[in-house]
Amino acid sequence: MDRERLAWLRLGAALGDGVALAALWLVIVALRAPFASGWLRAVDPGLHRPLAILLVPLWIACLRSVGSYRGLRRKPLRTLAGEVLRAAALGTVAAAAVLFALDLDWVSRTTLGAWAIASVPAVVSVREFQALALRVLRRRRFDPHRLLLVGTEPETDAWFRNPEWGIERAGLIARDPVLLADTLAREAVDEVLLTGPFGGDVAVLAQVCDDFGVPLSLDTTLPGAASRPELADFEGRVLLTFARVPRGEGAMLVKRGVDLVVSAIGVVFTIPLVGVLALAIHVSSGSPVFFGQQRVGRFGRSFTMWKFRTMVPDAERRLAEVASHNEVDGPAFKLRGDPRITPIGAFLRRTSLDELPQLWNVLRGEMSLVGPRPPLRSEVDRYERWQLRRLSMKPGLTGLWQVSGRSNLPFERWMALDLEYIDRWSLWLDLLVLARTVPAVVRGTGAR
């Protein structure tokens, strides 16, 4: 709707944020100087000021990554504050990594932290001021964007609920090309919105709008469905895709990049530990040291998931002996005190060290650091249809299930947490799960 104004709105929001953040940085740097002590006093405050050139764009990028520049005209204060807070946390981590990579050890971490904290109320205040200014300008200057509805009455009046958005209802007419042409000929209409089910008349209605030079938009909302529409260009053909799974190419690319870097570093730096654990397993229970098992990955693809062997070598053949003692509901199998587990295997499971070889799966792209745990094919065959959606995301080393109780949770809750992760997915959520994984592993809660 009114894409030109929306583009200006987003640009104005980003510029306003940038000016506020830069001014805030200069103020905090100036206030820092009288309170600096020790070697920090020797650092010229003038060296800190130019860092705004690096930090402000980084903060803007973080605000964009958490969706702070989407839905600007309908975002409540609580939602905005939450987004800005997540962006500040993400920006602090990113800034610390950049400063470390550039070896800028003279930068005051206290100054950076104070700026990060103060950036939240600063950005929120600027956005609220911009919203107030838009309401004033709307009443005094701008002509409304007149929207003509064609088809059935829409289920929501969200377009017209806030007059300051500048969208005005130009009428509602039936899906009749002749009636549409007559209306466009006598009424001032900026855009036509086609509502209701799509049909063969779309091309005819589009041609009428083409004749008048008026844009035609399609309301792609599917009543009762949670799928989100997304436009894509495929070899010159415009596709409208409906999906409920995350599809942000940029964010998913960053996720894969983090997986590659962290897993590569993990594989290299854990080589001594892997050697020690492999020797311990071999000495205590013989070979093989590693255990490869077929698991189901994204969209049902099979792959071999690697772990340290924690059970006796013929554990899978002996599954029938203990199957009746399963302690979890659903198709999964978990048994506390499973007699097939070796002594060293019990330690590895309790500390989650048995999963170290899965860093190789992450490096290969079969798994991610964060995601639903990869199930067995026999488990997937027993899934209900709504549970299959957990296969739409690449499986992970850790996830919401692992940091929320693991095997202590009932199977239905396990599935619900995996689907919640998919629905809420963001880079921030991955960072949060990784941060919660460390204490969960240390406590060993639910590890079997």
C-alpha positions in Angstrom: 0.0 0.0 0.0 1.4 3.4 -1.0 4.8 1.9 -1.5 6.5 5.3 -2.2 5.4 6.7 1.1 6.3 3.4 2.9 9.8 3.6 1.4 10.2 7.1 2.6 8.8 6.1 6.0 11.5 3.3 6.3 14.2 5.6 5.1 13.1 8.3 7.6 13.1 5.8 10.5 16.6 4.5 9.6 18.0 8.1 9.3 16.3 9.1 12.5 17.8 6.1 14.3 21.2 6.8 12.8 21.2 10.5 13.9 20.0 9.6 17.4 22.6 6.8 17.8 25.4 9.0 16.5 24.5 11.9 18.8 24.1 9.5 21.7 27.6 8.0 21.1 29.2 11.5 21.0 27.4 12.5 24.3 28.5 9.3 26.1 32.1 9.6 24.9 32.1 13.2 26.1 30.7 12.2 29.5 33.1 9.3 29.8 36.3 11.5 29.8 35.9 13.0 33.3 35.3 9.6 34.8 38.1 7.6 33.1 40.9 6.3 35.2 44.1 4.5 34.9 45.3 3.8 31.3 41.9 4.7 29.9 42.5 8.3 30.9 45.5 8.3 28.5 43.2 7.3 25.6 42.2 10.5 23.7 38.4 10.7 23.6 38.8 12.0 20.1 39.8 8.4 19.1 36.4 7.1 20.2 34.3 9.6 18.3 35.0 8.3 14.8 33.9 4.8 15.9 30.3 6.1 15.3 31.1 5.5 11.6 31.4 1.8 12.4 28.9 1.3 15.2 25.9 3.2 13.9 25.6 1.3 10.6 26.1 -1.9 12.6 23.2 -1.0 14.9 21.0 -0.1 11.9 21.8 -3.5 10.4 20.8 -5.2 13.6 17.6 -3.2 13.8 16.8 -4.3 10.3 17.6 -8.0 11.0 15.1 -8.1 13.9 12.4 -6.6 11.7 12.3 -3.2 13.3 11.7 -1.4 9.9 8.7 -3.6 9.0 5.2 -2.7 9.9 6.2 0.8 11.0 2.7 2.2 10.8 1.0 -0.4 13.0 3.7 -1.4 15.6 2.7 -1.0 19.3 5.2 0.5 21.7 5.8 -2.9 23.5 6.7 -4.7 20.3 9.0 -1.8 19.2 10.8 -1.8 22.5 11.3 -5.6 22.4 12.8 -5.4 18.9 15.1 -2.5 19.8 16.3 -4.4 22.9 17.0 -7.5 20.8 18.9 -5.4 18.3 21.0 -3.8 21.0 21.9 -7.2 22.4 22.8 -8.5 19.0 24.7 -5.4 18.2 26.7 -5.6 21.4 27.9 -9.1 20.5 28.6 -8.1 16.9 30.5 -5.0 18.0 32.6 -6.9 20.5 33.5 -9.4 17.8 34.4 -6.6 15.3 36.6 -4.8 17.9 38.3 -8.0 18.7 38.9 -8.9 15.1 40.3 -5.4 14.4 42.4 -5.6 17.6 41.0 -2.3 19.0 41.7 -3.2 22.6 41.9 0.5 23.5 38.1 0.9 23.0 36.3 1.4 26.3 33.9 -1.6 26.9 32.1 0.5 29.5 31.4 3.2 27.0 30.2 0.7 24.5 28.0 -1.0 27.1 26.5 2.3 28.3 25.8 3.3 24.7 24.1 0.0 24.0 21.9 0.3 27.0 21.0 4.0 26.3 20.3 3.2 22.6 17.1 1.4 23.5 15.2 4.3 25.0 16.8 6.7 22.5 15.6 4.7 19.4 12.1 4.1 20.9 11.8 7.8 21.7 12.8 8.9 18.2 10.3 6.4 16.6 7.5 7.7 18.9 8.4 11.3 17.9 8.3 10.3 14.2 4.9 8.7 14.7 3.6 11.8 16.3 5.0 14.0 13.5 3.4 11.8 10.9 0.0 12.1 12.6 0.3 15.9 12.6 1.5 16.0 8.9 -1.3 13.7 7.9 -3.9 16.0 9.3 -2.4 19.1 7.8 -0.8 18.3 4.4 -0.9 14.9 2.7 -3.6 13.8 0.5 -5.0 10.3 1.5 -4.1 7.2 -0.5 -7.5 6.2 -1.8 -8.0 2.4 -1.9 -10.8 0.8 -3.9 -11.9 -2.7 -2.8 -13.0 -5.1 -5.5 -14.7 -8.3 -4.5 -16.0 -9.3 -1.1 -15.8 -7.3 2.2 -12.4 -8.0 3.7 -12.3 -9.7 7.1 -10.3 -6.9 8.6 -10.5 -3.1 8.5 -6.9 -2.8 9.5 -6.1 -0.6 6.5 -8.5 2.1 7.6 -8.4 1.8 11.4 -5.6 4.4 11.7 -6.3 7.6 9.7 -2.8 8.8 10.2 -1.6 6.1 7.9 -3.1 8.1 5.1 -5.2 5.3 3.6 -8.8 6.2 2.7 -11.5 3.8 1.6 -12.7 4.7 -1.9 -15.5 2.2 -2.0 -16.4 -1.5 -2.4 -17.6 -2.9 -5.7 -18.3 -6.3 -7.2 -15.7 -8.1 -9.4 -17.2 -6.7 -12.6 -14.7 -5.3 -15.2 -17.4 -2.9 -16.5 -18.2 -1.6 -13.0 -14.5 -1.3 -12.2 -13.9 0.8 -15.4 -16.9 3.1 -14.6 -15.7 3.6 -11.1 -12.1 4.4 -12.1 -13.4 6.8 -14.7 -15.3 9.0 -12.3 -13.5 8.5 -8.9 -10.1 9.4 -7.7 -8.5 6.0 -7.0 -4.8 5.5 -6.2 -4.9 1.7 -5.9 -7.3 -1.2 -6.4 -7.3 -4.1 -4.0 -8.7 -7.4 -5.1 -10.2 -9.4 -2.2 -11.7 -12.8 -1.9 -10.8 -16.0 -3.8 -8.6 -15.8 -6.9 -10.3 -16.7 -10.2 -10.0 -16.4 -14.0 -11.2 -12.8 -13.8 -8.0 -11.5 -12.3 -6.4 -11.0 -15.8 -9.4 -9.1 -17.0 -9.5 -6.9 -13.9 -5.7 -6.3 -14.2 -6.2 -5.2 -17.8 -8.8 -2.6 -16.8 -6.4 -1.2 -14.2 -3.7 -1.2 -16.8 -5.8 0.9 -19.1 -6.2 3.5 -16.3 -2.7 3.2 -15.0 -3.9 2.3 -11.5 -2.0 -0.4 -9.6 -3.8 -3.6 -8.8 -3.0 -5.5 -5.6 -4.1 -8.9 -4.5 -5.0 -9.7 -0.9 -3.2 -13.0 -0.5 -4.4 -13.7 3.0 -5.6 -17.3 3.3 -8.3 -17.5 6.1 -7.4 -20.1 8.7 -3.9 -20.7 7.3 -0.6 -19.5 9.0 1.4 -19.5 5.7 3.0 -16.2 4.8 3.0 -15.1 1.1 6.2 -14.1 -0.5 7.1 -12.8 -4.0 10.0 -14.4 -5.9 11.5 -14.0 -9.3 12.4 -17.2 -11.1 13.9 -16.8 -14.5 11.7 -13.8 -15.3 8.5 -15.4 -13.9 7.0 -13.8 -10.8 6.0 -16.4 -8.3 3.8 -16.0 -5.2 4.9 -18.5 -2.6 3.0 -19.4 0.5 5.1 -20.8 3.3 5.1 -21.1 7.1 8.8 -21.9 7.4 11.5 -19.2 7.6 12.6 -18.1 4.1 14.7 -14.9 4.7 17.6 -15.6 2.4 19.9 -13.1 4.1 19.3 -14.3 7.6 19.5 -18.0 6.6 22.8 -17.2 4.8 24.2 -15.7 8.1 22.9 -18.8 10.0 24.8 -21.1 7.6 27.9 -18.9 7.9 27.9 -19.1 11.6 27.5 -22.8 11.4 30.5 -23.1 9.1 32.8 -20.9 11.2 31.8 -22.3 14.6 31.9 -26.0 13.5 35.2 -25.5 11.7 36.8 -23.9 14.8 35.1 -26.6 17.0 36.5 -29.5 14.9 40.0 -28.1 15.0 40.1 -27.2 18.7 38.5 -30.3 20.0 40.9 -32.7 18.2 42.8 -33.4 21.5 39.6 -34.0 23.4 38.2 -36.2 20.7 41.5 -38.2 20.8 41.3 -38.7 24.6 37.6 -39.7 24.5 38.2 -42.1 21.6 41.0 -43.8 23.5 38.8 -44.0 26.6 36.0 -45.7 24.7 38.4 -48.1 22.9 40.1 -49.1 26.2 36.8 -49.6 28.1 34.6 -51.3 25.6 36.6 -51.9 22.4 35.8 -50.7 18.9 34.1 -49.0 17.1 34.7 -45.7 18.7 32.2 -43.7 16.6 28.6 -44.6 16.0 26.9 -43.7 12.8 23.1 -43.8 12.6 20.7 -43.0 9.8 18.6 -39.9 10.7 16.1 -37.8 8.9 17.1 -34.3 8.0 15.4 -31.3 6.3 12.3 -32.3 4.2 12.9 -36.0 4.9 16.4 -36.3 3.5 18.4 -39.1 5.1 21.9 -38.7 6.4 24.4 -40.4 8.7 24.6 -38.7 12.1 27.8 -39.3 14.0 28.2 -39.7 17.8 30.7 -41.3 20.1 29.5 -44.8 20.8 27.9 -44.9 24.3 26.3 -48.3 24.1 27.5 -51.9 23.7 28.4 -52.7 20.0 25.2 -54.7 19.4 22.9 -52.2 21.1 20.5 -51.9 18.2 20.0 -55.6 17.9 19.2 -55.7 21.7 16.6 -52.9 21.4 13.7 -55.5 21.5 14.9 -56.5 25.0 14.2 -53.1 26.5 11.5 -51.7 24.2 8.7 -52.4 26.6 10.4 -50.3 29.3 10.2 -47.0 27.2 9.9 -44.0 29.6 8.6 -41.5 27.1 5.4 -41.4 25.1 5.1 -41.1 21.4 7.4 -42.8 18.8 10.7 -41.9 20.5 12.6 -44.2 22.9 14.3 -43.1 26.1 15.2 -45.3 29.1 16.9 -44.1 32.2 19.5 -46.6 33.3 19.4 -48.4 29.9 21.5 -51.6 30.5 23.0 -51.3 27.0 24.9 -48.1 28.0 28.5 -48.5 28.9 30.1 -46.8 32.0 32.0 -44.3 29.9 28.9 -43.9 27.7 26.9 -42.8 30.7 29.4 -40.1 31.4 29.5 -38.9 27.8 25.7 -38.7 27.7 25.4 -36.9 31.0 27.9 -34.3 29.7 26.6 -34.3 26.1 30.2 -35.0 24.9 28.9 -37.9 22.9 27.5 -35.4 20.4 30.9 -33.7 19.6 31.3 -35.6 16.3 28.1 -33.9 15.1 30.2 -30.8 14.5 31.2 -32.7 11.4 27.6 -33.0 10.3 27.2 -29.3 10.9 30.3 -28.5 8.8 29.0 -30.7 6.0 25.6 -28.8 6.0 23.5 -31.8 7.1 22.8 -30.2 10.5 22.9 -26.7 12.1 24.1 -25.6 15.5 20.5 -24.8 16.5 17.4 -26.6 15.3 15.1 -29.6 16.0 16.9 -32.8 16.9 17.1 -35.2 13.9 14.7 -38.1 14.3 15.0 -41.8 13.3 13.1 -42.9 10.2 11.0 -45.3 12.3 9.9 -42.3 14.5 9.0 -40.2 11.5 6.9 -43.0 10.1 4.8 -42.8 13.2 4.4 -39.0 13.2 1.0 -37.3 13.0 0.7 -35.0 10.0 1.1 -31.8 12.1 4.3 -33.1 13.5 6.0 -33.5 10.1 6.4 -29.8 9.9 9.4 -30.0 12.3 11.3 -31.5 9.3 11.0 -28.2 7.4 14.0 -26.8 9.3 17.5 -28.2 9.3 18.1 -30.4 12.4 20.4 -29.0 15.1 22.9 -29.9 17.8 20.7 -28.0 20.3 17.3 -26.4 20.3 14.4 -25.2 22.4 13.7 -28.8 23.5 17.2 -29.4 24.8 17.2 -26.2 26.9 13.7 -26.7 28.2 14.0 -30.1 29.9 15.0 -32.6 27.1 13.8 -36.1 27.9 11.9 -35.0 31.0 9.3 -33.4 28.6 6.4 -35.4 27.2 6.6 -36.1 23.4 3.7 -33.7 22.5 5.6 -30.8 24.3 8.8 -31.8 22.6 7.1 -31.5 19.2 5.4 -28.2 20.2 8.7 -26.7 21.2 10.3 -27.6 17.8 7.4 -26.1 15.9 7.6 -23.0 18.2 11.2 -22.7 17.2 10.4 -22.8 13.5 7.6 -20.2 13.9 9.7 -17.8 15.9 13.0 -18.4 14.2 15.5 -15.5 14.1 19.2 -15.1 14.5 18.4 -13.6 17.9 16.5 -16.8 18.9 19.5 -19.0 17.8 21.8 -16.8 20.0 19.5 -17.2 22.9 19.2 -20.9 22.6 23.0 -21.3 22.3 23.4 -19.1 25.5 20.9 -21.3 27.4 22.6 -24.5 26.1 25.7 -24.2 28.3 23.9 -24.2 31.7 21.6 -26.9 30.5 24.5 -29.1 29.6 26.3 -28.3 32.9 23.1 -29.3 34.8 22.6 -32.4 32.7 18.8 -31.9 33.0 17.0 -34.6 31.2 20.1 -36.2 29.7 19.7 -40.0 29.1 
